[in-house]
Amino acid sequence: MKVELVTTLKRQATKILADLHESKEPILITEHGQPSAYLIDVEDFEFMQNRMEILEGIARGEAAIQEGRTYTQKEAKKALSKWLK
């Protein structure tokens, strides 16, 4: 992973963004020698957001199973029948 100082980002933003779009490699931005932020490509960010939504849905489903909040197929069809007409 590439690491850049925040001052370098301020001075060379256009070049750093061009490199980011070309390499697709995230860039760690540091301030005073400490990690401050990650700079990532828009497509990569949106991909990660979509993946997180899927994983959160799976986690909710697993929790529902563990808590016994499930339906049989017959119960689900009955509950959804008003929308399936």
Contact map, one row per residue, 1 for C-alpha under 8 A:
1110000000000000000000001111000000000000000000000000000000000000000000000000000000000
1111000000000000000000001111000000000000000000000000000000000000000000000000000000000
1111100000000000000000000011110000000000000000000000000000000000000000000000000000000
0111110110000000000000000011110000000000000000000000000000000000000000000000000000000
0011111110000000000000000000111010000000000000000000000000000000000000000000000000000
0001111111000000000000000000111000000000000000000000000000000000000000000000000000000
0000111111100000000000000000000000000000000000000000000000000000000000000000000000000
0001111111111000000000000000000000000000000000000000000000000000000000000000000000000
0001111111111001000000000000100000000000000000000000000000000000000000000000000000000
0000011111111000000000000000000000000000000000000000000000000000000000000000000000000
0000001111111000000000000000000000000000000000000000000000000000000000000000000000000
0000000111111111000000000000000000000000000000000000000000000000000000000000000000000
0000000111111111100000000000000000000000000000000000000000000000000000000000000000000
0000000000011111110000000000000000000000000000000000000000000000000000000000000000000
0000000000011111111000000000000000000000000000000000000000000000000000000000000000000
0000000010011111111100000000000000000000000000000000000000000000000000000000000000000
0000000000001111111110000000000000000000000000000000000000000000000000000000000000000
0000000000000111111111000000000000000000000000000000000000000000000000000000000000000
0000000000000011111111110000000000000000000000000000000000000000000000000000000000000
0000000000000001111111111110000000000001100000000000000000000000000000000000000000000
0000000000000000111111110000000000000000100000000000000000000000000000000000000000000
0000000000000000011111110000000000000000000000000000000000000000000000000000000000000
0000000000000000001111111000000000000000000000000000000000000000000000000000000000000
0000000000000000001111111100000000000001100100000000000000000000000000000000000000000
1100000000000000000100111110000000000001100000000000000000000000000000000000000000000
1100000000000000000100011111000000000111100000000000000000000000000000000000000000000
1111000000000000000100001111100000000111000000000000000000000000000000000000000000000
1111000000000000000000000111110000111110000000000000000000000000000000000000000000000
0011110010000000000000000011111000111110000000000000000000000000000000000000000000000
0011110000000000000000000001111111111000000000000000000000000000000000000000000000000
0000110000000000000000000000111111110000000000000000000000000000000000000000000000000
0000000000000000000000000000011111000000000000000000000000000000000000000000000000000
0000100000000000000000000000011111100000000000000000000000000000000000000000000000000
0000000000000000000000000000011111110000000000000000000000000000000000000000000000000
0000000000000000000000000001111011111000000000000000000000000000000000000000000000000
0000000000000000000000000001111001111100000000000000000000000000000000000000000000000
0000000000000000000000000001110000111110000000000000000000000000000000000000000000000
0000000000000000000000000111100000011111000000000000000000000000000000000000000000000
0000000000000000000000000111100000001111100000000000000000000000000000000000000000000
0000000000000000000100011110000000000111110110000000000000000000000000000000000000000
0000000000000000000110011100000000000011111110000000000000000000000000000000000000000
0000000000000000000000000000000000000001111111000000000000000000000000000000000000000
0000000000000000000000000000000000000000111111100000000000000000000000000000000000000
0000000000000000000000010000000000000001111111110000000000000000000000000000000000000
0000000000000000000000000000000000000001111111111000000000000000000000000000000000000
0000000000000000000000000000000000000000011111111100000000000000000000000000000000000
0000000000000000000000000000000000000000001111111110000000000000000000000000000000000
0000000000000000000000000000000000000000000111111111000000000000000000000000000000000
0000000000000000000000000000000000000000000011111111100000000000000000000000000000000
0000000000000000000000000000000000000000000001111111110000000000000000000000000000000
0000000000000000000000000000000000000000000000111111111000000000000000000000000000000
0000000000000000000000000000000000000000000000011111111100000000000000000000000000000
0000000000000000000000000000000000000000000000001111111110000000000000000000000000000
0000000000000000000000000000000000000000000000000111111111000000000000000000000000000
0000000000000000000000000000000000000000000000000011111111100000000000000000000000000
0000000000000000000000000000000000000000000000000001111111110000000000000000000000000
0000000000000000000000000000000000000000000000000000111111111000000000000000000000000
0000000000000000000000000000000000000000000000000000011111111100000000000000000000000
0000000000000000000000000000000000000000000000000000001111111110000000000000000000000
0000000000000000000000000000000000000000000000000000000111111111000000000000000000000
0000000000000000000000000000000000000000000000000000000011111111100000000000000000000
0000000000000000000000000000000000000000000000000000000001111111110000000000000000000
0000000000000000000000000000000000000000000000000000000000111111111000000000000000000
0000000000000000000000000000000000000000000000000000000000011111111111000000000000000
0000000000000000000000000000000000000000000000000000000000001111111111000000000000000
0000000000000000000000000000000000000000000000000000000000000111111110000000000000000
0000000000000000000000000000000000000000000000000000000000000011111110000000000000000
0000000000000000000000000000000000000000000000000000000000000001111111000000000000000
0000000000000000000000000000000000000000000000000000000000000001111111100000000000000
0000000000000000000000000000000000000000000000000000000000000001100111110000000000000
0000000000000000000000000000000000000000000000000000000000000000000011111111000000000
0000000000000000000000000000000000000000000000000000000000000000000001111111000000000
0000000000000000000000000000000000000000000000000000000000000000000000111111100000000
0000000000000000000000000000000000000000000000000000000000000000000000111111110000000
0000000000000000000000000000000000000000000000000000000000000000000000111111111000000
0000000000000000000000000000000000000000000000000000000000000000000000111111111100000
0000000000000000000000000000000000000000000000000000000000000000000000001111111110000
0000000000000000000000000000000000000000000000000000000000000000000000000111111110000
0000000000000000000000000000000000000000000000000000000000000000000000000011111111000
0000000000000000000000000000000000000000000000000000000000000000000000000001111111110
0000000000000000000000000000000000000000000000000000000000000000000000000000111111111
0000000000000000000000000000000000000000000000000000000000000000000000000000001111111
0000000000000000000000000000000000000000000000000000000000000000000000000000000111111
0000000000000000000000000000000000000000000000000000000000000000000000000000000111111
0000000000000000000000000000000000000000000000000000000000000000000000000000000011111
